Amino acid sequence: MPEGLEQAAAETSVVSFQSELPQPLQQAMTQFIEGHPNWDQYRLVQAALAGFLVQNGKPSREITRVYVGNMFRRESLLNGV
């Protein structure tokens, strides 16, 4: 599959999951989101999970793209958030 199509397919493939969070983690997440309006719970969880995988040796260009894409979205750079 050509790289552009592969990237588009990866971006449209979404898997939902449900997980319980310890209360201190949920509170910290809520406080972060309230202080950073360009972030939401989905972006935060995606960035955290992708960042963990990248930092712990998961060699994947797609996961690195998810991490960088969530960390450096255009609106975050423009608004300083």
N, C-alpha and C positions, 0 to 999 in steps of 0.2 A: 504494500500500500504506500503511495507517495506520502512524504512527510506531512504536508499540509492536511491531507485527508486523515492521516493517522492522528494528528493533533486535534482536529475537529471532532473525531470520533471519541477520543479520550475526554475531551471537554464536555461532550453531551452524555457520556456514560456516567450516570449518577446512581449510587447505591445508598439507600437510607438504612440507618441503624438506630437503635434506641439503647441508651446506656444510662445507668444510674451514676450520679456524681456525688462524691462526699460534699456535705454542705459548705465547708470552707472553700472548696474549689469552685462551686457554683456561685458563691458570694463574690469571690475574687473576679470571676468571669463577668458577672453582672456589673461590678464596679468599673472594670476596665471598659466595657462596652458603653456604659453611661458617660465615661470620660473621653471616649474616642468615638464620636458619632458616625464615622465612616466604617466602623467595624460592626459586625453582627455576630451572633453565636455561630453561624455556619462558617463564616470566614475565619473566625478565631480557631475553631476546632480543626478546620482544614489546614491552617498554617501551623498549628501546634503539632498535629500528627505528621504532616509532611516534613516539618523541621526535625522532629525526632528521628524519622526514618533517614533523612539525608545525613544528619549528624552521626548516626550509628551505622553507617556503611551500607545503606541500601542503594546500590548503583543503578539509578534509573533516571533517565533524562526527563521522563514525564513527571515523576515525583518532584524533581528539582524545579521543574516549571511551575507546578502547583504551589510549591513553597515560595518561590520568588514572585510569582504572580500575586499571591495573597499579601506578601510583605510589602510589595512596591507597586500597589495599584496607583494609577495616574491621579485619582482624586485625593489619595493620601499625600502624594508628593505636592500637589498644588495647594492643599489646605494645611500642610504642616502637621497632619494628624498621624 
